[in-house]
């Protein structure tokens, strides 16, 4: 099989997995969008996935997107405007890289602190853009994970109060539109162990939706190669899958 055949087969398998998980949960598979994570993979591989029908792509580093996204656009210059890749920033953002994010990415999953939100807001306004963003929330409590501190929010009034203040501060910024939440689950041997993390994020999204009725918090970005089916069963609308599509990352 050629590389194109392998990627097409992998995409089909992941899409089937998403559909099966959605149906088990009584959901429509159309509610879930696959973000193919292309970190360290070359532009040509993005084009191969695009030719297999993939449209949403994710990058972890703004500087890699700065180099890769224009090259992909060049390679797909003859494609219709409504079929161009949609680029998702899914990795940690430093405030000094916010301008790159505003320049090259269509959606941001990983807005994890007010300092970055304020900087991204300035860059979005300067670029004349309104950027859809998801707030990254650390519901697992792992010290190694980024995100707004949300562990124990269900039972801790102080955590809830702080989250309300932090979300309110982001919502008030121009140039950004809060569309939902994102989380990174722990790496575990049994994927069932992460189900409570995904369920907690979904419940947090619903609670924030009641607290901010002016927002349309449609999206939950959760689930990767090892656990995306559990995430879909628990309400994910965006799953971030790389290895199961493209194989092991390069260096």
N, C-alpha and C positions, 0 to 999 in steps of 0.2 A: 504494500500500500504506500502511496505517496504521502508526504506530510499533509497535503490538503485533504486527502481521504481520511487520515487519522483525526485531524481536527474536526472535520465534518461529522465523523462518527462519534467523537467525544461530545461535541455539542448536542447531537441528537440524544445521546444517553443521558446527559444532564437535564435536558429539557423533559425527557420522559420521566426522570426522577422527580423533577419539580411537579409535573402533572399528576403523578401517582400520589405524591404527598398531599397536594392540594385536594384531590378527590377524597382521600382518606379523611381529611378534615372538613369535608363538606363545602369546599371552596371551589371557585372556578380557577383553572390554571391560568386564565388570562389576567388574574389579579396579581400575578407574580412576574417580576421582570428579572432576567438574568443579566448580571453585570460581569462580563468576561474580564478578568484581571490580567493585564498584559505587562505587569512589572517585569523589567529586564528582557522582555521579548521584543524582537525588532519590528519595525513598521510593516515589513513584508508579511509577518505572521498575523498582524492585525488585519491586513487586507485579505488573507486567506480565510480568517474567521468571518469577515464581512461578506465575502463571496458565498459563505455557507449560511448567510442570513442573519448573522449576529449584528446588532446595532448599538448596544450599550457596552462601553468599555471603561475599565477602571485603572487608574494609576495611583501609586503610593507616594511618588515624589514629584513635586511641582517642576523641578528642573528637568526630570526625565520627560515629563509631558511637554515642556517647552521645546525640546529637541524632536520628540516623536510625533506630536500631533500635526505640526505643519507638514512633515514628510508624508504622513498618511493622507492628509488633504491633497497633497500634490499627486500621490499615487491614485487617488480616487477623484481626480478633478473632473472627470466626465460623468460622475454619478449625479443623479438628481438631488436637489437640495434637501428634499424631505427623506432621503435615504442615507444621508451622511451619518457617520458615527456620532453618538452622543457620549461625551467624555465626563466621567465621574471621578472626582478627587476623593479617594477613600483613605488616604494615609494622613499621618500627623502633619499639621501645618505650623510652620514657624511664622511669626508675624512678618518677618522680613521677606517671606516668600509669598505673601498674600497677593501682591501685584501679579505674579505669575499665575496664580490660581484664577484671579479675576480675568486675566487675559486669555486663558486657554481652556478653562473647564466650564462645562455647562451646569453641573450639579456638584454640590459639596456634601459629602456624608459625614465629615469628621470635624465639625466645628465644636471644639472642646473647652473653650475658655473665652471670657469676655474680651481680653486683650486682642486676640486674633479676630474676633467678631468685629470689633471696632475698626481694626485696620482693613479687614476685608470690605467692610461697609464703605469706607472712604474710597478704596480702589474701585468698587463696583459703581459708585456714584460718578467718579471721574470717568469711567468707561461708558457711562450711560446705560448701565445694565441693572437688572433685578435678578439676583442669583438665588435659585432655590437652595436651601440649606437644610441639613439634618443636624440635630444636636446629638453629639456623641455622649452617651451616658454610661458610666461605669457602675452597672448594677450588681456585678459579681463581687466588687470590693477588692479585687486583686491590685496590689500595689504597683505591679508592672504595667497595668492598663491605663491608657489615657481616658479622659472624659470627665464630665461633670460628676461629682461624687453623689451616687444615688443608691448605694448599698443600704438596704434596710428601710427604704423610703416608705414602705407600706406601714411600718410600725413606729417610725421615728418622726415626730412632728417637727423637730429641728431640721432634719434633712429635707422634709417637704417644704418648709418655709424658705430655706435657702434656695432650693430648686425653683420655686416660684419667682423669687427675686432675680435669679440668674436668667431665667427664660424671659421674664418681663424686660430685662435690660436689652436682650438681643432683639426681641420683637419690636422694640422702639427704634431700632437702627434703620436708617434708610438704605435702600439698595439690596436688602436681604429679605427673603421670604421663608419663614420657618415652615417646612412641609412635613416634619416628622422627626423620628429619633433613629439613632444607630447605636449598636453595641458590638463589642468584641467578646466572644465567649471564651472561657478557659479551654485550654487544650487538655482533653481527657481521653481515657481509653474507651470508655463507654459513652456514646453520644447521648444516651438518655440522661446522663448526669448534667447536661447543659440545658435540658428542657426547662427547669425552673428559672434560669437566667432569661431565656427568651420569653417565657410567660410573664416574668416581672417587667420586662421592657414593654410588652404589649399593654399590660395593665397601667404602667406609668404613662404611656401615650394616651390611653383613654382618660385617665385622670386629668392630665394636662389639657386635653381637649375640652373637658368640662370647665376647667379653670380659665381657659382662654377660648371662649366660643367664637371669637373673631378669626381664629386660625382654622385651617383645613389640614389637620394632621393626618394625611393619608398614608404616609410611608413609614415602614419599619425596615431598616436595613440591618439584617442579621442573618448569619449563616454563611459558611464557607465550604470548601470542598468536603471536609470531613463530617459536617453536621447540617448541611443545607436542608435536608429533608425534614429534620426535626424542626428547624427554624420555620419552614413553610407550614408545617402542621400547627405551629404556634402563632402564625399570623404574619410572617415576613412578606413584604411586598417587593423587596429587593434582596437578592442573594448575590454574594461576591465570590465567584468561583474562578480560580486560575489553574491550579495544578491538574484538576480533572479534565481540563480542556487542552492546555498547552504542554502538559508534562512538567518536569522539574524546571525550576527557574535557572537562568544563566547566572553568571557572576556579576 
